[in-house]
Amino acid sequence: MYGWLWHRLPGGTGARLAALAVLVLAVGLLLWYVVYPWASLHLPADPAWLG
Amino acid sequence: MRLLLRISGEVLITLGVLILGFGAYLYWGTALGERSAQHALDQELRSEWADPDQLAALTGPGDLGLGQPFAMLRIPQFGPGWQFVIVQGASARQLASGPGHVPGTAMPGQLGNFAIAAHRVTAGDPFWHLPSLRVGSMIDVETISGVYQYQVTRAPRWVAQGDSAALASVPYYPGEPARQRMITLLTSDPFWTGTRVVVTGVLVRTLPRQQGG
């Protein structure tokens, strides 16, 4: 999976590393600001809520 | 077979990283979100309290929209800096911003049971120390109309998650008519325990609110 992704990235090693950093950052931001906030409201990690 | 093992390994590593990230978000991300929300709610509350027309406008819980701030909670035993703005509503969305008033229960100072829920281990851990309250501990609730001082009358009690008897007008006695001005604080234990921590108290004093405070 990660090997496949690495070979799909364009350019030499430096360009691939830069593209990978951008990709990791984008996924991280998506998780932190969209996916995790949504999940924290729907998963019973600390179910203090009522209703 | 080797390919299958490699793919499985990569999937498991990815899942592990996602779960660790979610744990980090629950601990730090929700605390940052709660701190920022409390700051905004505090500003909103102070600007509302500066308007004398608000006192006449707020007469009951029906006047408050979900998520609207209306009171300040202080528990002196938790330290001089421990204070949280209370919002209307106790769903996951409202509790992400701080303690929430359970709809359908009394308002501060009213006859009946004023119930507040808050997180214990996420969203800034507002009720982390709730089990340390003892009979005689004070709970102060400041609203636009005054400061209501409640005193804990029953040591923290652990009840099942689905047990709503503590929210009755007389806590633990559903159906009984209200005779006192009570307060109930609720939080959850970690989800695997299936229990809640409940603290109840009674109003002992009402003081005028300090203007400009």
Chai-1 contact restraints between the chains, C-beta under 6 A:
chainA,res_idxA,chainB,res_idxB,connection_type,confidence,min_distance_angstrom,max_distance_angstrom,comment,restraint_id
A,M1,B,E10,contact,1.0,0.0,6.0,A-B,restraint_1
A,Y2,B,E10,contact,1.0,0.0,6.0,A-B,restraint_2
A,L31,B,G21,contact,1.0,0.0,6.0,A-B,restraint_3
A,Y36,B,F22,contact,1.0,0.0,6.0,A-B,restraint_4
A,Y36,B,Y25,contact,1.0,0.0,6.0,A-B,restraint_5
A,L41,B,A92,contact,1.0,0.0,6.0,A-B,restraint_6
A,P44,B,F191,contact,1.0,0.0,6.0,A-B,restraint_7
A,A45,B,L26,contact,1.0,0.0,6.0,A-B,restraint_8
A,D46,B,H119,contact,1.0,0.0,6.0,A-B,restraint_9
A,D46,B,V121,contact,1.0,0.0,6.0,A-B,restraint_10
A,D46,B,T122,contact,1.0,0.0,6.0,A-B,restraint_11
A,D46,B,S188,contact,1.0,0.0,6.0,A-B,restraint_12
A,P47,B,S188,contact,1.0,0.0,6.0,A-B,restraint_13
A,P47,B,F191,contact,1.0,0.0,6.0,A-B,restraint_14
A,A48,B,L95,contact,1.0,0.0,6.0,A-B,restraint_15
A,A48,B,A117,contact,1.0,0.0,6.0,A-B,restraint_16
A,A48,B,H119,contact,1.0,0.0,6.0,A-B,restraint_17
A,A48,B,T187,contact,1.0,0.0,6.0,A-B,restraint_18
A,A48,B,S188,contact,1.0,0.0,6.0,A-B,restraint_19
A,W49,B,A90,contact,1.0,0.0,6.0,A-B,restraint_20
A,W49,B,S91,contact,1.0,0.0,6.0,A-B,restraint_21
A,W49,B,A92,contact,1.0,0.0,6.0,A-B,restraint_22
A,W49,B,L95,contact,1.0,0.0,6.0,A-B,restraint_23
A,L50,B,A90,contact,1.0,0.0,6.0,A-B,restraint_24
A,L50,B,V102,contact,1.0,0.0,6.0,A-B,restraint_25
A,L50,B,A117,contact,1.0,0.0,6.0,A-B,restraint_26
A,G51,B,S91,contact,1.0,0.0,6.0,A-B,restraint_27
